[in-house]
């Protein structure tokens, strides 16, 4: 936290640093370094914010120019890096290149200093040392020179980062005001608190402190009027009711609760807020107490790709209702949901994660939600109140779909202002469900993921073999991660030569359904009924796409009839086991190669390989005029 320098500094002025709490400033010691062009400053800031970790080329290009905006983003990125190095002069070497991407050891000096102060805020709050909280919050806030990254507003990544910085700045201010009220200093902060509350009329913790300050100064009517304005604004702007803490404070004011007058009293503590957590704090060494992300696993790897889907899901869960991530096994649904959770939690909103994989049918979904949410009991009204305004993530619902659907329906009927994000291989299908399909990664993201998860540096000459490996696992994140892990013992070329045995080869260290590609496919296969398993294994004889009529001809033998195939195939599509492609001849179906290989093994185990292949040959040898169009 306390670092102030870096390797590779020049001889005059000290090591290179950037400041982001205001317009971007690049400096060597006290001497400004002129980096005049916006994109040059932007790429330096983006690399510095990665804190020494490499940023893959594809990801960096998207974050600088936007997804799909450039025909040849990588060459343009290289030109940009070259110009940045020229602009930095003697400091140009601080921007380095590795097979995993560009990186720098340049420190974001003002952000690091603010984070160190925020750490002291957390520590002092835990010890109830409110004078130290107030001093540390003030120290952090004085580092701001204006809105964060103010000169990079047009750059895609900088806009989201600036929003997070501003939310963090607000949280630090609220922490300082909260400490002042604990110290009985409401008169000192009344004007500043009032100004900030006017700027953020929907911020409930701030509004509660604003009202309490007015009450302590002696105006019950003014305090109640402030809470009334908050209630009206929440209803008009967001269509929600105030939080229970706000309602309780209003009631205590109406009752002239004497404890509200006393600074340092436990009753005052009950309306205070959790100290703010800085952007990127999920990468730091310590989690703050009572943090709203307490139910989320700590991130252990870099999130790669899926920027468009990530933005879509984050936007979707800002509104109440059900959002379902649907995709094949190993498609990265869980990792995407976690990233959404971390992004939402960074805004100060509560996020509750429930992993459903270990629950069996009849395994008490509601009880699992209640435990994760910290509810006092499983009564629906209590649970809904506990989840008020929160994001609830239910990960891995495909094996208990009916139970999850029932619980989601009831929860949303009570907790009307909450959002629920479900991951599943098929949708829940209630009215109002917003379904977001998660498919394979694109080529750039797939290669970036392989590089990020590989055991060591790889060279550009290995990209062709990497693409071969990624394509063999259908560009699915689980397969790519497992394959990249094998670079501890195999070169990429060796891996590419062995990848035909992908289902047996790709085994990783994780337990459960993600411990290997076979385990993930076993999990999905076990959820199918007998007819679905039969159709899946029989259509594995198609090496490419196929029409419904072809599936009926090949898969409809004992105990299935041709009329059974269409509804079973439709269910396999809903379960993300079969994909649909629309072309000029209508809808065609296909299996991912990993699924096809797995299903072919099941076909052999069932003793049906000969029969299925014979029917496959008969279908293609049959005169075209006899076949349905």
C-alpha positions in Angstrom: 0.0 0.0 0.0 2.7 2.5 0.9 4.8 2.2 -2.2 5.9 5.5 -3.7 8.3 4.5 -6.4 9.0 2.0 -9.1 11.8 0.4 -11.1 13.2 2.0 -14.1 12.9 5.7 -13.1 15.0 8.3 -14.8 17.8 10.3 -13.4 16.1 13.6 -13.1 13.0 14.0 -11.0 12.6 10.5 -9.7 10.5 7.5 -10.7 7.5 7.9 -13.0 4.1 8.1 -11.4 0.6 8.9 -12.5 -2.3 10.6 -10.6 -5.9 9.8 -11.4 -7.9 11.6 -8.7 -8.7 14.5 -11.0 -7.4 15.1 -14.6 -4.6 12.6 -15.3 -1.2 13.8 -14.3 2.1 12.1 -15.3 5.1 13.1 -13.3 8.6 12.1 -12.3 9.0 13.2 -8.7 7.7 16.8 -8.8 8.4 17.3 -12.5 5.5 16.9 -14.9 6.1 14.6 -17.9 4.2 15.9 -20.9 2.0 13.1 -22.4 -0.3 15.3 -24.4 -2.5 12.9 -26.3 -5.6 11.5 -24.6 -5.2 7.9 -25.7 -1.5 7.9 -24.7 -2.5 9.0 -21.2 -5.4 6.5 -21.2 -3.3 3.5 -22.1 -0.6 4.4 -19.5 -3.4 4.8 -16.8 -5.0 1.5 -17.8 -1.8 -0.4 -17.5 -0.9 1.3 -14.2 -4.3 0.4 -12.7 -3.5 -3.2 -13.4 -0.8 -3.0 -10.8 2.0 -4.8 -12.6 -0.3 -7.5 -14.1 -0.2 -7.8 -17.9 -3.3 -6.7 -19.8 -4.0 -8.9 -22.9 -3.9 -7.1 -26.2 -7.5 -7.8 -27.2 -8.8 -6.7 -23.9 -6.7 -3.5 -23.9 -7.9 -2.6 -27.4 -11.6 -3.1 -26.4 -11.2 -1.0 -23.3 -9.5 1.9 -25.2 -11.6 1.9 -28.4 -14.7 -0.1 -27.7 -15.8 -3.5 -28.9 -16.0 -3.8 -32.7 -14.9 -0.2 -33.3 -11.7 -1.1 -35.1 -11.0 -3.4 -38.0 -7.3 -4.0 -36.9 -7.1 -3.1 -33.3 -3.8 -4.9 -32.4 -1.6 -3.1 -35.0 -3.2 0.2 -33.9 -2.5 -0.7 -30.3 1.2 -1.3 -31.1 1.4 2.1 -32.7 -0.2 3.7 -29.7 2.3 2.0 -27.3 5.2 3.2 -29.5 3.9 6.8 -29.4 3.5 6.6 -25.6 7.1 5.4 -25.2 8.3 8.3 -27.3 6.3 10.7 -25.2 7.7 9.3 -22.0 11.3 9.9 -23.3 13.8 8.4 -20.9 11.0 6.7 -19.0 9.7 4.9 -22.1 11.0 1.5 -20.9 8.5 1.4 -18.0 5.9 0.1 -20.5 6.9 -3.6 -21.2 5.6 -6.4 -23.3 5.3 -10.1 -22.4 3.4 -12.9 -24.2 0.5 -12.2 -21.8 0.2 -8.6 -22.8 1.5 -5.1 -22.0 2.3 -4.2 -18.4 4.0 -1.5 -16.4 5.3 -0.9 -12.8 4.2 2.7 -12.9 2.3 3.5 -9.6 -0.9 5.4 -9.4 0.4 7.5 -6.6 -2.6 9.4 -5.4 -4.9 6.4 -5.5 -2.3 4.3 -3.5 -2.2 7.1 -0.9 -6.0 7.3 -0.8 -6.2 3.6 -0.3 -3.7 3.7 2.5 -5.9 6.3 4.2 -9.0 4.2 3.6 -7.3 1.3 5.2 -6.9 3.4 8.3 -10.6 4.4 8.1 -11.5 0.6 8.2 -9.1 -0.1 11.1 -10.2 2.8 13.1 -13.9 2.0 12.6 -13.4 -1.5 13.8 -11.8 -0.1 17.0 -14.5 2.6 17.3 -11.8 5.3 17.2 -13.9 7.9 15.4 -11.5 10.8 15.6 -9.0 8.7 13.6 -11.8 7.7 11.2 -12.6 11.4 10.6 -8.9 12.4 10.2 -8.1 9.5 7.8 -11.2 10.1 5.6 -10.3 13.8 5.4 -6.7 12.9 4.4 -8.0 10.7 1.6 -10.5 13.3 0.3 -7.9 16.0 0.1 -6.1 14.0 -2.5 -8.9 14.7 -5.1 -8.2 17.5 -7.5 -11.6 17.2 -9.2 -13.6 14.3 -10.7 -11.4 11.3 -11.3 -10.0 10.8 -14.8 -11.8 13.9 -15.8 -9.9 14.3 -19.1 -10.5 10.7 -20.2 -14.3 10.7 -20.2 -14.5 9.6 -23.9 -12.4 6.5 -23.3 -14.6 3.4 -22.7 -12.7 1.9 -19.7 -12.2 5.3 -18.1 -15.9 6.2 -17.8 -16.7 3.1 -15.7 -13.5 3.7 -13.6 -14.4 7.3 -13.0 -17.9 6.3 -11.8 -16.3 3.9 -9.3 -13.9 6.5 -8.1 -16.7 9.0 -7.6 -18.7 6.4 -5.6 -15.7 5.7 -3.5 -15.1 9.4 -2.9 -18.8 9.7 -1.8 -18.3 6.7 0.5 -15.3 8.3 2.1 -17.1 11.6 2.7 -20.0 9.7 4.3 -17.6 7.8 6.5 -16.1 11.1 7.7 -19.6 12.6 8.4 -20.6 9.5 10.3 -17.5 9.7 12.5 -18.2 13.4 13.1 -21.7 12.6 14.4 -20.3 9.9 16.6 -18.0 12.6 18.1 -20.9 15.1 18.6 -19.5 17.4 15.9 -22.8 17.8 13.9 -22.6 21.6 14.0 -19.2 21.6 12.4 -20.2 19.5 9.4 -23.9 20.6 9.0 -23.3 22.8 6.0 -21.0 20.4 4.1 -23.4 17.5 4.9 -26.3 19.5 3.6 -24.6 20.4 0.4 -23.6 16.7 -0.3 -27.1 15.5 0.6 -28.5 17.9 -2.0 -26.1 16.6 -4.6 -27.1 12.9 -3.9 -30.8 13.0 -3.0 -31.2 9.1 -3.3 -28.3 8.1 -1.1 -30.0 6.7 2.0 -27.0 6.5 4.4 -26.2 10.1 3.6 -29.8 11.2 4.0 -30.0 9.4 7.4 -26.9 11.2 8.6 -28.3 14.5 7.3 -31.5 14.0 9.2 -29.8 13.0 12.4 -27.6 16.0 12.3 -30.6 18.3 12.0 -32.4 16.4 14.8 -29.3 16.8 17.1 -29.0 20.5 16.3 -32.6 20.9 17.5 -35.0 20.7 14.5 -37.2 17.6 14.7 -39.4 19.0 12.0 -36.5 19.7 9.6 -35.1 16.2 10.2 -38.5 14.5 9.5 -38.9 16.7 6.4 -35.6 15.5 5.1 -36.6 11.9 5.5 -40.0 12.6 3.9 -38.2 14.1 0.8 -36.0 11.0 0.6 -39.1 8.7 0.8 -40.8 10.7 -2.0 -37.6 10.7 -4.2 -37.1 7.0 -3.8 -40.7 6.4 -4.9 -40.7 8.8 -7.8 -37.2 8.0 -9.2 -36.7 4.3 -8.4 -40.2 3.0 -7.4 -38.9 1.6 -4.1 -39.6 2.1 -0.4 -36.9 3.3 2.0 -34.7 0.7 3.7 -35.7 -0.6 7.1 -33.0 1.5 8.8 -34.5 4.7 7.4 -38.0 3.7 8.5 -36.7 2.8 12.0 -34.9 6.2 12.3 -38.0 8.1 11.2 -40.1 6.2 13.9 -37.5 6.9 16.6 -37.6 10.6 15.7 -41.4 10.6 15.9 -41.1 9.0 19.3 -38.4 11.4 20.5 -36.1 8.6 21.3 -33.6 10.1 23.8 -30.8 8.0 22.5 -30.7 9.9 19.3 -29.4 13.0 21.1 -26.3 11.2 22.4 -23.1 11.0 20.5 -21.2 7.7 20.9 -24.3 5.9 21.9 -25.0 2.4 20.5 -28.3 3.6 19.1 -26.5 6.1 17.0 -24.2 3.4 15.8 -27.1 1.5 14.4 -27.8 4.1 11.7 -24.2 4.5 10.6 -22.7 3.1 7.5 -20.0 0.7 6.5 -16.7 2.3 5.7 -16.1 2.6 1.9 -14.0 0.1 0.0 -11.9 1.6 -2.8 -12.2 0.5 -6.5 -10.1 -2.7 -7.1 -10.2 -3.6 -3.4 -11.1 -7.1 -4.3 -7.4 -7.4 -5.3 -6.1 -6.3 -1.9 -4.9 -8.4 1.0 -7.7 -7.7 3.5 -11.5 -7.6 3.3 -13.3 -5.0 5.5 -15.7 -6.2 8.2 -19.4 -6.2 7.3 -18.5 -5.6 3.7 -21.5 -6.1 1.4 -19.5 -8.6 -0.6 -19.0 -11.0 2.3 -20.8 -13.8 0.6 -18.8 -13.6 -2.6 -15.6 -15.7 -3.0 -12.5 -13.6 -3.2 -11.2 -13.2 -6.8 -8.2 -15.3 -7.6 -7.8 -14.7 -11.3 -8.1 -12.0 -14.0 -11.5 -11.8 -15.7 -11.0 -12.2 -19.4 -13.3 -11.4 -22.3 -17.1 -11.2 -22.1 -17.1 -7.4 -21.8 -20.3 -7.0 -23.8 -22.1 -9.7 -21.8 -20.7 -8.3 -18.6 -22.1 -4.8 -19.4 -25.4 -6.2 -20.4 -25.9 -8.2 -17.2 -24.7 -5.4 -14.9 -27.2 -3.1 -16.6 -30.0 -5.8 -16.4 -29.6 -6.4 -12.6 -29.8 -2.7 -11.8 -33.5 -3.2 -12.3 -35.7 -5.4 -10.2 -36.6 -8.8 -11.6 -35.1 -12.1 -12.8 -32.1 -12.3 -15.1 -30.9 -15.8 -16.2 -27.5 -16.6 -17.7 -28.0 -19.6 -20.0 -25.2 -21.5 -21.7 -23.5 -24.8 -22.1 -21.4 -26.6 -19.4 -18.0 -25.0 -19.1 -19.2 -21.8 -20.8 -18.1 -19.5 -17.9 -21.6 -18.7 -16.5 -20.4 -18.9 -12.9 -17.3 -16.7 -13.4 -19.4 -14.1 -15.3 -22.0 -14.1 -12.5 -19.2 -13.5 -9.9 -17.7 -10.7 -11.9 -21.2 -9.1 -12.1 -21.5 -9.5 -8.3 -18.1 -7.8 -7.7 -19.0 -4.9 -10.0 -22.4 -4.4 -8.4 -20.9 -4.7 -4.9 -18.4 -2.0 -5.8 -21.3 0.4 -6.1 -22.2 -0.2 -2.4 -25.2 -2.5 -3.1 -25.5 -5.7 -1.2 -24.8 -8.9 -3.1 -25.7 -12.4 -1.8 -24.4 -15.5 -3.6 -25.9 -19.0 -3.2 -24.1 -21.9 -4.8 -26.7 -24.5 -5.7 -24.4 -27.2 -7.0 -24.3 -29.2 -3.8 -28.1 -29.1 -3.2 -30.1 -32.2 -4.2 -33.7 -32.1 -5.3 -35.7 -31.3 -2.1 -32.5 -29.7 -0.7 -34.1 -26.6 0.8 -33.3 -23.8 -1.6 -35.0 -21.3 0.6 -32.9 -22.4 3.6 -29.7 -22.0 1.6 -30.8 -18.5 0.6 -31.7 -17.6 4.2 -28.3 -18.8 5.5 -26.3 -16.9 2.8 -28.4 -13.7 3.3 -28.1 -13.9 7.1 -31.9 -13.9 7.6 -33.3 -14.7 11.0 -35.6 -17.4 9.6 -37.0 -18.8 6.4 -40.3 -17.0 6.6 -40.8 -15.3 3.2 -41.6 -11.9 4.6 -38.4 -11.9 6.8 -36.3 -13.2 3.9 -37.7 -10.6 1.5 -37.0 -7.8 4.0 -33.4 -9.1 4.4 -32.9 -9.1 0.6 -34.5 -5.7 0.1 -32.7 -3.9 -2.7 -30.0 -6.6 -2.9 -28.8 -8.6 -5.8 -29.3 -12.4 -5.2 -27.1 -14.7 -7.3 -28.3 -18.3 -7.6 -25.4 -20.2 -9.3 -26.0 -23.6 -11.0 -29.8 -24.1 -11.0 -30.2 -26.7 -13.8 -30.5 -29.8 -11.6 -33.2 -28.3 -9.3 -34.9 -26.1 -11.8 -38.5 -26.5 -10.6 -37.6 -25.7 -7.0 -35.5 -22.7 -8.0 -38.3 -21.4 -10.2 -40.9 -21.7 -7.4 -38.6 -19.9 -4.9 -37.7 -17.1 -7.4 -41.4 -16.5 -8.2 -42.3 -16.2 -4.5 -39.3 -14.0 -3.6 -39.9 -11.6 -6.4 -43.6 -11.3 -5.4 -42.5 -10.1 -2.0 -39.1 -8.4 -2.6 -40.3 -6.4 -5.6 -37.3 -4.1 -5.6 -34.7 -6.8 -5.6 -32.9 -8.5 -8.5 -32.2 -12.2 -8.9 -29.4 -13.5 -11.2 -29.6 -17.2 -12.0 -27.0 -19.3 -13.9 -28.3 -22.4 -15.5 -27.9 -24.6 -18.6 -31.6 -23.8 -19.4 -33.9 -20.9 -18.6 -36.5 -20.9 -15.8 -39.1 -19.6 -18.2 -41.4 -17.6 -15.9 -43.1 -14.5 -17.2 -40.8 -11.5 -17.3 -37.5 -13.5 -17.3 -34.7 -11.7 -19.0 -32.5 -14.4 -20.6 -28.9 -13.7 -21.7 -27.3 -16.4 -23.8 -23.6 -17.2 -23.0 -21.8 -18.8 -25.9 -18.2 -19.7 -26.7 -15.5 -17.0 -26.4 -14.4 -15.1 -29.5 -10.9 -15.8 -30.9 -9.2 -12.8 -29.2 -10.8 -13.5 -25.8 -10.0 -17.2 -26.1 -6.3 -16.6 -26.8 -6.2 -14.0 -24.0 -7.7 -16.5 -21.6 -5.2 -19.2 -22.6 -2.3 -16.7 -22.1 -3.7 -15.5 -18.7 -4.0 -19.1 -17.4 -0.9 -20.6 -18.9 1.8 -21.8 -16.5 4.5 -19.6 -18.0 5.3 -17.1 -20.7 4.5 -18.1 -24.3 5.8 -16.8 -27.5 4.0 -15.3 -30.5 5.0 -18.3 -32.6 2.8 -20.5 -30.4 -0.4 -18.6 -31.2 -1.4 -21.0 -34.1 -1.1 -24.0 -31.8 -3.0 -22.1 -29.1 -5.8 -21.4 -31.6 -5.9 -25.1 -32.5 -6.2 -26.1 -28.8 -8.9 -23.4 -28.1 -10.9 -24.5 -31.2 -10.7 -28.1 -30.1 -12.5 -27.2 -26.9 -15.0 -25.1 -28.8 -13.6 -21.9 -27.3 -15.3 -22.7 -24.0 -13.6 -21.1 -21.0 -13.5 -24.3 -18.9 -11.7 -26.2 -21.6 -9.3 -23.4 -22.4 -8.4 -23.0 -18.7 -7.8 -26.7 -18.2 -5.8 -26.9 -21.4 -3.7 -23.9 -20.4 -3.0 -25.5 -17.1 -1.3 -28.4 -18.9 1.4 -26.1 -20.1 3.2 -26.9 -16.9 4.1 -30.3 -18.4 3.5 -29.9 -22.1 4.5 -27.4 -24.7 1.6 -25.8 -26.6 2.6 -27.8 -29.7 2.5 -31.1 -27.8 -0.8 -30.1 -26.3 -2.2 -29.4 -29.8 -1.1 -32.8 -31.0 -2.8 -34.5 -28.1 -6.0 -32.4 -28.0 -8.1 -35.0 -29.9 -8.3 -36.8 -26.5 -9.7 -33.7 -25.0 -12.4 -35.3 -22.8 -9.8 -37.6 -21.1 -6.9 -35.2 -21.2 -8.4 -32.1 -19.6 -8.3 -32.6 -15.9 -7.8 -29.8 -13.4 -7.3 -29.4 -9.7 -10.8 -28.1 -8.8 -13.3 -30.3 -7.1 -16.8 -31.1 -8.1 -18.4 -30.6 -11.5 -15.6 -28.3 -12.7 -12.7 -30.6 -11.9 -12.4 -31.8 -15.4 -14.1 -31.6 -18.8 -15.5 -35.0 -18.3 -16.9 -34.1 -14.8 -18.6 -31.1 -16.3 -20.1 -33.2 -19.1 -21.1 -35.9 -16.7 -23.0 -33.3 -14.6 -25.0 -32.2 -17.6 -25.6 -35.7 -18.9 -26.9 -36.9 -15.6 -29.7 -34.3 -15.7 -31.1 -35.8 -18.9 -33.9 -38.3 -19.0 -33.6 -41.6 -20.9 -35.0 -40.3 -24.2 -32.8 -37.2 -24.1 -29.7 -39.3 -23.4 -30.6 -41.6 -26.3 -31.1 -38.8 -28.8 -27.9 -37.0 -27.7 -25.7 -40.0 -28.1 -27.3 -41.0 -31.4 -26.9 -37.6 -33.1 -23.2 -37.7 -32.2 -22.7 -39.5 -35.6 -23.2 -36.2 -37.3 -19.8 -34.4 -37.6 -21.4 -31.2 -38.7 -24.8 -29.5 -38.7 -27.9 -31.5 -39.4 -31.6 -30.9 -40.1 -34.5 -32.1 -38.0 -35.4 -34.7 -40.7 -31.9 -36.1 -40.5 -32.1 -36.4 -36.7 -35.5 -38.2 -37.0 -34.0 -40.7 -39.5 -30.9 -41.4 -37.5 -32.1 -41.3 -33.8 -35.5 -42.8 -34.1 -35.0 -46.4 -33.3 -36.1 -48.6 -30.4 -37.5 -47.3 -28.1 -37.9 -44.0 -29.9 -40.2 -43.1 -32.8 -39.8 -40.2 -35.3 -42.4 -38.2 -33.6 -40.4 -38.2 -30.3 -37.3 -36.6 -31.8 -38.5 -33.0 -32.3 -39.6 -32.4 -28.7 -36.6 -34.1 -27.3 -34.3 -32.1 -29.6 -36.0 -28.9 -28.4 -35.3 -29.8 -24.8 -31.7 -30.5 -25.6 -31.5 -27.1 -27.1 -33.1 -25.5 -24.0 -30.5 -27.4 -21.9 -27.6 -25.9 -24.0 -26.5 -29.4 -25.1 -27.4 -28.8 -28.7 -27.0 -25.5 -30.6 -29.2 -24.1 -33.3 -27.9 -22.4 -36.5 -30.3 -20.5 -38.8 -29.2 -20.6 -42.5 -30.9 -20.2 -45.8 -32.5 -23.6 -45.6 -34.0 -23.0 -42.1 -32.9 -24.2 -38.7 -30.1 -26.7 -38.4 -28.7 -28.3 -35.3 -25.1 -29.0 -34.2 -23.1 -30.4 -31.3 -20.1 -28.7 -29.8 -17.1 -31.0 -30.5 -16.5 -31.6 -26.8 -20.2 -32.7 -26.4 -20.0 -34.8 -29.6 -17.0 -36.7 -28.4 -18.5 -37.3 -25.0 -21.8 -38.5 -26.6 -20.0 -40.7 -29.0 -18.4 -42.5 -26.1 -21.8 -42.9 -24.6 -23.1 -44.3 -27.9 -20.3 -46.9 -27.9 -21.1 -47.8 -24.3 -24.7 -48.3 -25.2 -23.8 -50.7 -28.0 -25.6 -48.5 -30.6 -22.7 -47.2 -32.6 -23.2 -49.7 -35.5 -26.9 -49.0 -35.7 -26.6 -45.3 -35.6 -23.9 -45.2 -38.2 -25.8 -47.5 -40.5 -28.9 -45.2 -40.3 -26.6 -42.2 -40.9 -25.2 -43.8 -44.1 -28.7 -44.8 -45.2 -30.0 -41.2 -44.8 -27.2 -39.7 -46.9 -27.3 -42.4 -49.5 -31.1 -42.1 -49.9 -32.0 -40.2 -53.1 -32.3 -36.5 -52.5 -35.8 -36.4 -54.1 -37.2 -38.7 -51.4 -36.0 -36.5 -48.5 -38.0 -33.7 -47.1 -36.6 -30.3 -48.1 
